[in-house]
Amino acid sequence: MEPTGLCNAEGRSLKRYYDKCPERYAEYRESTSILIPMFGYKYVPMFLKRTVFFDFQKYEYKPIAEDLSRKEE
């Protein structure tokens, strides 16, 4: 992928948001579409989010096991 000058806000790049305020960002992410801004997005079934709104898993932040083990210590 070519650089665009814009910061990536998908996948591993979301770590900075989850580190600062994980609960708030998780709630924001659940209720906000990445494609179409709309009210009530958190009530849309997941299969519609994945197909109609293109909210694919690759855009989600998944902490790696190493990060989880550090937090437990």
MMTF fields as JSON, N, C-alpha, C and O atoms, coordinates in Angstrom:
{
  "mmtfVersion": "1.0.0",
  "mmtfProducer": "UNKNOWN",
  "numBonds": 291,
  "numAtoms": 292,
  "numGroups": 73,
  "numChains": 1,
  "numModels": 1,
  "chainsPerModel": [1],
  "groupsPerChain": [73],
  "chainIdList": ["A"],
  "bondAtomList": [4, 2, 8, 6, 12, 10, 16, 14, 20, 18, 24, 22, 28, 26, 32, 30, 36, 34, 40, 38, 44, 42, 48, 46, 52, 50, 56, 54, 60, 58, 64, 62, 68, 66, 72, 70, 76, 74, 80, 78, 84, 82, 88, 86, 92, 90, 96, 94, 100, 98, 104, 102, 108, 106, 112, 110, 116, 114, 120, 118, 124, 122, 128, 126, 132, 130, 136, 134, 140, 138, 144, 142, 148, 146, 152, 150, 156, 154, 160, 158, 164, 162, 168, 166, 172, 170, 176, 174, 180, 178, 184, 182, 188, 186, 192, 190, 196, 194, 200, 198, 204, 202, 208, 206, 212, 210, 216, 214, 220, 218, 224, 222, 228, 226, 232, 230, 236, 234, 240, 238, 244, 242, 248, 246, 252, 250, 256, 254, 260, 258, 264, 262, 268, 266, 272, 270, 276, 274, 280, 278, 284, 282, 288, 286],
  "bondOrderList": [1, 1, 1, 1, 1, 1, 1, 1, 1, 1, 1, 1, 1, 1, 1, 1, 1, 1, 1, 1, 1, 1, 1, 1, 1, 1, 1, 1, 1, 1, 1, 1, 1, 1, 1, 1, 1, 1, 1, 1, 1, 1, 1, 1, 1, 1, 1, 1, 1, 1, 1, 1, 1, 1, 1, 1, 1, 1, 1, 1, 1, 1, 1, 1, 1, 1, 1, 1, 1, 1, 1, 1],
  "groupList": [{"groupName": "MET", "atomNameList": ["N", "CA", "C", "O"], "elementList": ["N", "C", "C", "O"], "formalChargeList": [0, 0, 0, 0], "bondAtomList": [1, 0, 2, 1, 3, 2], "bondOrderList": [1, 1, 2], "singleLetterCode": "M", "chemCompType": "L-PEPTIDE LINKING"}, {"groupName": "GLU", "atomNameList": ["N", "CA", "C", "O"], "elementList": ["N", "C", "C", "O"], "formalChargeList": [0, 0, 0, 0], "bondAtomList": [1, 0, 2, 1, 3, 2], "bondOrderList": [1, 1, 2], "singleLetterCode": "E", "chemCompType": "L-PEPTIDE LINKING"}, {"groupName": "PRO", "atomNameList": ["N", "CA", "C", "O"], "elementList": ["N", "C", "C", "O"], "formalChargeList": [0, 0, 0, 0], "bondAtomList": [1, 0, 2, 1, 3, 2], "bondOrderList": [1, 1, 2], "singleLetterCode": "P", "chemCompType": "L-PEPTIDE LINKING"}, {"groupName": "THR", "atomNameList": ["N", "CA", "C", "O"], "elementList": ["N", "C", "C", "O"], "formalChargeList": [0, 0, 0, 0], "bondAtomList": [1, 0, 2, 1, 3, 2], "bondOrderList": [1, 1, 2], "singleLetterCode": "T", "chemCompType": "L-PEPTIDE LINKING"}, {"groupName": "GLY", "atomNameList": ["N", "CA", "C", "O"], "elementList": ["N", "C", "C", "O"], "formalChargeList": [0, 0, 0, 0], "bondAtomList": [1, 0, 2, 1, 3, 2], "bondOrderList": [1, 1, 2], "singleLetterCode": "G", "chemCompType": "PEPTIDE LINKING"}, {"groupName": "LEU", "atomNameList": ["N", "CA", "C", "O"], "elementList": ["N", "C", "C", "O"], "formalChargeList": [0, 0, 0, 0], "bondAtomList": [1, 0, 2, 1, 3, 2], "bondOrderList": [1, 1, 2], "singleLetterCode": "L", "chemCompType": "L-PEPTIDE LINKING"}, {"groupName": "CYS", "atomNameList": ["N", "CA", "C", "O"], "elementList": ["N", "C", "C", "O"], "formalChargeList": [0, 0, 0, 0], "bondAtomList": [1, 0, 2, 1, 3, 2], "bondOrderList": [1, 1, 2], "singleLetterCode": "C", "chemCompType": "L-PEPTIDE LINKING"}, {"groupName": "ASN", "atomNameList": ["N", "CA", "C", "O"], "elementList": ["N", "C", "C", "O"], "formalChargeList": [0, 0, 0, 0], "bondAtomList": [1, 0, 2, 1, 3, 2], "bondOrderList": [1, 1, 2], "singleLetterCode": "N", "chemCompType": "L-PEPTIDE LINKING"}, {"groupName": "ALA", "atomNameList": ["N", "CA", "C", "O"], "elementList": ["N", "C", "C", "O"], "formalChargeList": [0, 0, 0, 0], "bondAtomList": [1, 0, 2, 1, 3, 2], "bondOrderList": [1, 1, 2], "singleLetterCode": "A", "chemCompType": "L-PEPTIDE LINKING"}, {"groupName": "ARG", "atomNameList": ["N", "CA", "C", "O"], "elementList": ["N", "C", "C", "O"], "formalChargeList": [0, 0, 0, 0], "bondAtomList": [1, 0, 2, 1, 3, 2], "bondOrderList": [1, 1, 2], "singleLetterCode": "R", "chemCompType": "L-PEPTIDE LINKING"}, {"groupName": "SER", "atomNameList": ["N", "CA", "C", "O"], "elementList": ["N", "C", "C", "O"], "formalChargeList": [0, 0, 0, 0], "bondAtomList": [1, 0, 2, 1, 3, 2], "bondOrderList": [1, 1, 2], "singleLetterCode": "S", "chemCompType": "L-PEPTIDE LINKING"}, {"groupName": "LYS", "atomNameList": ["N", "CA", "C", "O"], "elementList": ["N", "C", "C", "O"], "formalChargeList": [0, 0, 0, 0], "bondAtomList": [1, 0, 2, 1, 3, 2], "bondOrderList": [1, 1, 2], "singleLetterCode": "K", "chemCompType": "L-PEPTIDE LINKING"}, {"groupName": "TYR", "atomNameList": ["N", "CA", "C", "O"], "elementList": ["N", "C", "C", "O"], "formalChargeList": [0, 0, 0, 0], "bondAtomList": [1, 0, 2, 1, 3, 2], "bondOrderList": [1, 1, 2], "singleLetterCode": "Y", "chemCompType": "L-PEPTIDE LINKING"}, {"groupName": "ASP", "atomNameList": ["N", "CA", "C", "O"], "elementList": ["N", "C", "C", "O"], "formalChargeList": [0, 0, 0, 0], "bondAtomList": [1, 0, 2, 1, 3, 2], "bondOrderList": [1, 1, 2], "singleLetterCode": "D", "chemCompType": "L-PEPTIDE LINKING"}, {"groupName": "ILE", "atomNameList": ["N", "CA", "C", "O"], "elementList": ["N", "C", "C", "O"], "formalChargeList": [0, 0, 0, 0], "bondAtomList": [1, 0, 2, 1, 3, 2], "bondOrderList": [1, 1, 2], "singleLetterCode": "I", "chemCompType": "L-PEPTIDE LINKING"}, {"groupName": "PHE", "atomNameList": ["N", "CA", "C", "O"], "elementList": ["N", "C", "C", "O"], "formalChargeList": [0, 0, 0, 0], "bondAtomList": [1, 0, 2, 1, 3, 2], "bondOrderList": [1, 1, 2], "singleLetterCode": "F", "chemCompType": "L-PEPTIDE LINKING"}, {"groupName": "VAL", "atomNameList": ["N", "CA", "C", "O"], "elementList": ["N", "C", "C", "O"], "formalChargeList": [0, 0, 0, 0], "bondAtomList": [1, 0, 2, 1, 3, 2], "bondOrderList": [1, 1, 2], "singleLetterCode": "V", "chemCompType": "L-PEPTIDE LINKING"}, {"groupName": "GLN", "atomNameList": ["N", "CA", "C", "O"], "elementList": ["N", "C", "C", "O"], "formalChargeList": [0, 0, 0, 0], "bondAtomList": [1, 0, 2, 1, 3, 2], "bondOrderList": [1, 1, 2], "singleLetterCode": "Q", "chemCompType": "L-PEPTIDE LINKING"}],
  "groupTypeList": [0, 1, 2, 3, 4, 5, 6, 7, 8, 1, 4, 9, 10, 5, 11, 9, 12, 12, 13, 11, 6, 2, 1, 9, 12, 8, 1, 12, 9, 1, 10, 3, 10, 14, 5, 14, 2, 0, 15, 4, 12, 11, 12, 16, 2, 0, 15, 5, 11, 9, 3, 16, 15, 15, 13, 15, 17, 11, 12, 1, 12, 11, 2, 14, 8, 1, 13, 5, 10, 9, 11, 1, 1],
  "groupIdList": [1, 2, 3, 4, 5, 6, 7, 8, 9, 10, 11, 12, 13, 14, 15, 16, 17, 18, 19, 20, 21, 22, 23, 24, 25, 26, 27, 28, 29, 30, 31, 32, 33, 34, 35, 36, 37, 38, 39, 40, 41, 42, 43, 44, 45, 46, 47, 48, 49, 50, 51, 52, 53, 54, 55, 56, 57, 58, 59, 60, 61, 62, 63, 64, 65, 66, 67, 68, 69, 70, 71, 72, 73],
  "secStructList": [7, 7, 7, 7, 1, 1, 7, 7, 7, 1, 4, 4, 4, 4, 2, 2, 2, 2, 2, 2, 7, 2, 2, 2, 2, 2, 2, 2, 2, 2, 2, 7, 7, 1, 1, 1, 7, 7, 6, 6, 4, 4, 4, 1, 7, 2, 2, 2, 2, 2, 2, 6, 1, 7, 7, 7, 4, 4, 4, 1, 7, 7, 7, 7, 2, 2, 2, 2, 2, 2, 2, 2, 7],
  "xCoordList": [0.834, 0.0, 0.892, 1.898, 0.521, 1.3, 0.965, -0.175, 1.935, 1.657, 0.731, 0.848, -0.179, -1.143, -0.952, -1.537, -0.135, 0.003, -0.988, -0.903, -1.933, -2.917, -2.512, -1.982, -2.759, -2.47, -3.463, -4.654, -2.969, -3.863, -4.599, -4.001, -5.869, -6.672, -7.403, -8.626, -6.642, -7.223, -6.23, -5.022, -6.757, -5.911, -4.971, -5.4, -3.692, -2.692, -2.539, -2.141, -2.85, -2.714, -3.719, -3.555, -4.747, -5.736, -5.243, -5.915, -4.088, -3.545, -3.462, -3.73, -3.1, -2.942, -4.257, -4.241, -5.382, -6.671, -7.06, -7.572, -6.813, -7.165, -6.256, -6.673, -5.047, -4.152, -4.58, -4.472, -5.061, -5.43, -6.746, -6.818, -7.764, -9.09, -9.834, -10.691, -9.514, -10.052, -11.573, -12.179, -12.199, -13.651, -14.371, -15.299, -13.92, -14.555, -14.386, -15.334, -13.19, -12.976, -13.727, -14.251, -13.785, -14.528, -16.011, -16.65, -16.546, -17.944, -18.142, -19.114, -17.217, -17.281, -17.231, -18.012, -16.304, -16.126, -17.354, -17.718, -17.99, -19.182, -20.374, -21.217, -20.438, -21.604, -21.369, -22.248, -20.204, -19.883, -19.456, -18.537, -20.119, -19.779, -18.521, -18.332, -17.657, -16.457, -16.763, -15.94, -17.946, -18.282, -19.371, -19.214, -20.479, -21.645, -22.031, -22.469, -21.888, -22.314, -23.827, -24.574, -24.269, -25.705, -26.013, -25.145, -27.233, -27.697, -28.131, -28.643, -27.933, -28.397, -27.502, -27.931, -26.273, -25.368, -25.077, -24.87, -25.059, -24.753, -25.858, -25.634, -27.045, -28.149, -28.21, -29.024, -27.362, -27.324, -26.665, -25.61, -27.274, -26.676, -25.294, -25.027, -24.426, -23.041, -22.944, -22.082, -23.813, -23.701, -23.971, -23.404, -24.822, -25.032, -23.841, -23.46, -23.256, -22.066, -20.95, -20.227, -20.801, -19.724, -19.997, -19.055, -21.262, -21.562, -21.932, -21.332, -22.896, -23.386, -22.469, -22.227, -21.957, -21.156, -19.647, -18.854, -19.259, -17.837, -17.004, -15.851, -17.58, -16.904, -16.202, -16.621, -15.147, -14.475, -13.589, -13.174, -13.3, -12.459, -11.064, -10.438, -10.573, -9.211, -9.087, -7.977, -10.223, -10.195, -10.26, -10.189, -10.393, -10.496, -9.132, -8.224, -9.009, -7.765, -7.834, -8.792, -6.815, -6.709, -5.385, -4.324, -5.434, -4.174, -3.437, -4.048, -2.128, -1.343, -1.118, -1.212, -0.825, -0.691, 0.35, 0.183, 1.416, 2.484, 1.95, 2.306, 1.098, 0.517, -0.378, -0.388, -1.115, -2.015, -1.234, -1.629, -0.136, 0.648, 1.314, 1.514, 1.655, 2.253, 1.255, 1.603, 0.003, -1.031, -1.376, -1.758, -1.248, -1.569, -0.533, -0.85, 0.685, 1.773, 1.663, 2.506],
  "yCoordList": [-1.163, 0.0, 1.244, 1.301, 2.198, 3.42, 4.379, 4.412, 5.15, 6.13, 7.23, 7.677, 7.654, 8.68, 9.978, 11.001, 9.948, 11.129, 11.144, 11.996, 10.206, 10.106, 8.988, 7.962, 9.186, 8.131, 6.991, 7.217, 5.787, 4.64, 4.504, 4.648, 4.233, 4.02, 2.696, 2.628, 1.655, 0.328, -0.687, -0.449, -1.816, -2.903, -2.5, -1.923, -2.799, -2.517, -1.031, -0.662, -0.19, 1.251, 1.799, 2.92, 1.035, 1.475, 1.354, 1.816, 0.745, 0.522, 1.819, 1.827, 2.902, 4.175, 4.637, 5.27, 4.336, 4.721, 3.805, 4.264, 2.522, 1.567, 1.705, 1.37, 2.181, 2.392, 3.597, 3.568, 4.645, 5.871, 5.727, 6.067, 5.232, 5.106, 3.93, 4.131, 2.71, 1.518, 1.398, 0.997, 1.734, 1.587, 2.573, 2.213, 3.831, 4.86, 4.556, 4.698, 4.138, 3.89, 2.643, 2.619, 1.614, 0.406, 0.74, 0.237, 1.582, 2.003, 2.835, 2.642, 3.764, 4.584, 3.717, 3.91, 2.761, 1.899, 1.032, 0.778, 0.578, -0.258, 0.522, -0.037, 1.812, 2.603, 3.51, 4.296, 3.417, 4.29, 3.486, 2.669, 3.723, 3.063, 3.691, 4.904, 2.862, 3.405, 3.973, 4.684, 3.658, 4.076, 5.138, 6.169, 4.885, 5.764, 6.234, 5.414, 7.505, 7.99, 7.865, 8.293, 7.272, 7.091, 6.877, 6.457, 7.163, 6.899, 5.444, 4.884, 4.839, 3.473, 2.387, 1.239, 2.721, 1.732, 0.563, -0.559, 0.807, -0.287, -1.33, -2.431, -1.022, -1.98, -2.769, -3.683, -2.423, -3.135, -4.495, -4.572, -5.574, -6.91, -6.989, -6.324, -7.812, -7.91, -8.318, -7.814, -9.224, -9.647, -8.485, -8.447, -7.537, -6.357, -5.402, -4.787, -5.28, -4.446, -4.966, -4.181, -6.282, -6.884, -6.8, -6.683, -6.858, -6.898, -5.53, -5.093, -4.862, -3.594, -2.425, -1.552, -2.412, -1.274, -1.505, -0.644, -2.655, -2.983, -2.841, -2.413, -3.194, -3.116, -4.459, -5.228, -4.725, -6.023, -6.185, -5.202, -7.443, -7.745, -7.151, -6.821, -7.011, -6.489, -5.043, -4.552, -4.355, -2.983, -2.907, -1.816, -4.051, -4.085, -4.268, -4.861, -3.752, -3.908, -5.202, -5.442, -6.031, -7.271, -7.247, -7.348, -7.114, -7.079, -8.398, -9.467, -8.317, -9.542, -10.095, -9.359, -11.368, -12.047, -11.387, -11.352, -10.866, -10.223, -9.008, -8.797, -8.211, -7.039, -7.458, -6.802, -8.523, -8.995, -9.485, -9.232, -10.179, -10.701, -9.57, -9.701, -8.481, -7.331, -6.676, -6.248, -6.601, -5.951, -6.785, -6.232, -8.1, -8.975, -8.891, -9.188, -8.499, -8.449, -7.297, -7.135],
  "zCoordList": [0.0, 0.0, 0.0, 0.708, -0.775, -0.886, 0.252, 0.716, 0.701, 1.757, 1.245, 0.104, 2.094, 1.708, 2.476, 2.12, 3.532, 4.366, 5.508, 6.393, 5.503, 6.578, 7.526, 7.099, 8.794, 9.776, 9.603, 9.392, 9.694, 9.632, 10.945, 12.012, 10.882, 12.087, 11.956, 12.08, 11.705, 11.589, 12.13, 12.153, 12.56, 13.037, 14.153, 15.153, 13.991, 15.039, 15.346, 16.451, 14.383, 14.6, 15.606, 16.089, 15.928, 16.907, 18.333, 19.255, 18.54, 19.877, 20.669, 21.871, 20.018, 20.724, 21.352, 22.407, 20.73, 21.292, 22.454, 23.476, 22.285, 23.327, 24.549, 25.658, 24.374, 25.515, 26.354, 27.58, 25.705, 26.417, 27.185, 28.366, 26.528, 27.174, 26.542, 25.681, 26.961, 26.317, 26.357, 25.363, 27.474, 27.572, 26.661, 25.937, 26.712, 25.875, 24.397, 23.625, 23.99, 22.575, 22.112, 20.999, 22.945, 22.581, 22.386, 21.461, 23.256, 23.127, 21.864, 21.134, 21.608, 20.399, 19.143, 18.211, 19.131, 17.963, 17.713, 16.564, 18.788, 18.663, 18.11, 17.41, 18.427, 18.042, 16.834, 16.481, 16.195, 15.072, 13.849, 13.92, 12.75, 11.486, 10.901, 10.986, 10.305, 9.67, 8.286, 7.71, 7.753, 6.396, 6.354, 5.701, 7.051, 6.975, 8.374, 9.181, 8.692, 10.006, 10.136, 9.257, 11.248, 11.447, 12.92, 13.685, 13.314, 14.674, 14.767, 13.798, 15.914, 16.133, 15.573, 15.455, 15.226, 14.623, 15.558, 15.095, 16.859, 17.785, 17.82, 18.324, 17.302, 17.261, 15.95, 15.814, 14.999, 13.709, 13.932, 14.562, 13.421, 13.589, 12.936, 11.935, 13.52, 13.059, 11.587, 10.867, 11.131, 9.728, 8.776, 7.684, 9.165, 8.33, 8.42, 7.425, 9.612, 9.751, 8.864, 8.25, 8.789, 7.993, 6.496, 5.712, 6.077, 4.643, 4.068, 3.086, 4.657, 4.118, 4.461, 3.627, 5.704, 6.158, 6.045, 6.425, 5.529, 5.318, 6.592, 6.538, 7.719, 9.015, 9.274, 10.139, 8.526, 8.559, 9.782, 10.396, 10.135, 11.284, 11.153, 12.161, 9.941, 9.769, 10.244, 10.449, 10.422, 10.913, 12.435, 13.0, 13.105, 14.552, 15.198, 14.616, 16.397, 17.153, 17.944, 18.68, 17.79, 18.527, 19.281, 18.666, 20.605, 21.354, 21.233, 21.25, 21.112, 21.022, 22.422, 23.404, 22.516, 23.808, 24.7, 25.919, 24.115, 24.877, 25.638, 26.797, 24.992, 25.648, 26.811, 27.853, 26.646, 27.689, 28.908, 30.046, 28.67, 29.789, 30.575, 31.783, 29.924, 30.62, 31.551, 32.651, 31.1, 31.912, 33.142, 34.173, 33.048, 34.165, 35.277, 36.428, 34.966, 35.959, 36.894, 37.775]
}
